[in-house]
């Protein structure tokens, strides 16, 4: 084997290990932040629980951000977030026989399944 090939393989191994470590640390940080967001509802932000691949979730986030409403987004597909989400909202009446209509949006401690962005903005702007 040539020396160049061995150097290239070594570089790839180091880069792969670095990328793996980065993904692991990033997932831990996001999981920690997600769990905090699920536990702590705030009067100063709208909490949107959804999925990155959900069109309704993306529409809600874009609409609220376009109205300069502070948003905390919780991707329930992140490690630990799905379980915490279900522990928080199961039995709340937000789900039907098919499951939850995403996004679930929480304004000032009150949660709604797939509300319109106009309703969410109104509730946020008129909270006590």
N, C-alpha and C positions, 0 to 999 in steps of 0.2 A: 504494500500500500504506500501511496505517496504521502509525504509529509503534509502537503497541502490538504489532502483529503482528511487526514487525522485532525488537523487544526480546524477545518470546517465542521466536522462531526462534534468536536469538543465545544465549539461555539454554539452549535445548535442545542446540545445537551444543556449548557449553561442557560441559554435563552429559554428553553422549555421549562427548566426548573424555576427560573425567575418568574415566568408567566404563571405557572401553577401556584407559586407562593402568593403572587399578586391576587389571583382569583380567590384564593382561600381567605386572605385577609380582607379583601373587599366584601366577600359574602358574609363574613362575621360582622363587619361594621354595619352593613346594610340590614342584617338580621337584628342586630341590637337596636338600630334606629327604628326599624319597623315595629318591633315589640313595644318600644317606648311610645310611638305614635298611636298604636292600637290601644294602649292603656290610658294615655293622657289625651283627653279631649280638651280643647281650648276655646275660649270665647273669641280669641284673636285670629283664628284660622278656620277654614273649612277643611275637614278631613275627607278625602275621597279614597275609598277602597275599591280597587278594580284590578284589571289586567292590562298589560301593555298591548295585547292583541285585540282588545275590545274597542270597537269603534265608538260605542256610547261613552266609554271612559275617556277616550282621547278627545271626544267632542266636549265633554264636561270640563276637562282640564283646560282646553284651549279657550272655551267661553269664559270661564272664571278668571283665567290669567289675563284675557283681553279686557276684562272689567276691573283689573287691578285688585281683585279679591285674593287675599293670601290663602294659599292652598298647601296642605300637607298631603302628599300622595303616598298611599300604601299599596304596593303591588302584592296582591295576595298570593302570587305564585312564588314569592321569595321564600327561602327556607324559614320555617317557623311562623311565617305570617298567616298562612292558611289555617293552621291549627288555632292560633290566637284569635283570628277573625271569627271562626266558628264558635269558639268558647265565648266570645263576646256577644255574638248576634243570634246563635241558635236559641230558639224559644222566644224570640222577640216579635215573631209574626211577620218579619220581613221576607221570609222565604215562602214559596208555594211548593206544590208537588214537584216542580222541575228544578227547584233550587232558588238561589238568589238572582234577582235581576240586577245586573251590575250597570253602573257603579252604585255602591251603597255610599251615600253622602251624609256626613254628620255635621250639623250646624248647631253650635252651642249645646252639645250633649243630646240632641234629638236626631235620630237616624231615619233616612228615607231610602227606599230602593228605587233606583232609576228615576229620580225626579227630573224635571226640566231645569236647565240652567237658569231660566228666569225665576223659577220658584226658589231655587237655592240662593240666588243673588238677593232676592227680596227678603228671605228669612235672615240672611247674614246682615243686610243693611238695616233691618228693623229689630234686631235682637235687643233685648232689654239691657 
